[in-house]
């Protein structure tokens, strides 16, 4: 069996890449991809701890399914906002969305 530390290191790397994507990028789609990476890292943590601490219970997998469901809804709503921003401002730069004046 693979040790828990390997999963935690992988999850930390994925989460760090997501944080970098959110903080360093200006394109709204790339920021959304960073948020998705962070959510996937959290899902990996839930599943790893669930499998390591109590393999008979699937509570970690249930939480991971909830995270995937919320992430799908978040992406659908956020992409609709990005499309509206692009149609109004002709850019998907998040700095342009900071001033919500018409």
Long-range contacts (C-beta under 8 A, 24 or more apart in sequence): 4-48, 4-49, 4-52, 7-44, 7-45, 7-48, 7-52, 8-45, 8-48, 10-44, 11-41, 11-42, 11-44, 11-45, 11-48, 12-41, 14-38, 14-40, 14-41, 14-44, 15-41, 15-42, 26-93, 26-94, 26-95, 27-92, 27-93, 27-94, 28-78, 28-82, 28-85, 28-92, 28-93, 28-94, 28-97, 29-79, 29-82, 29-92, 31-94, 32-75, 32-78, 32-79, 32-82, 35-74, 36-71, 36-75, 39-67, 39-68, 39-70, 39-71, 40-71, 42-67, 43-67, 43-68
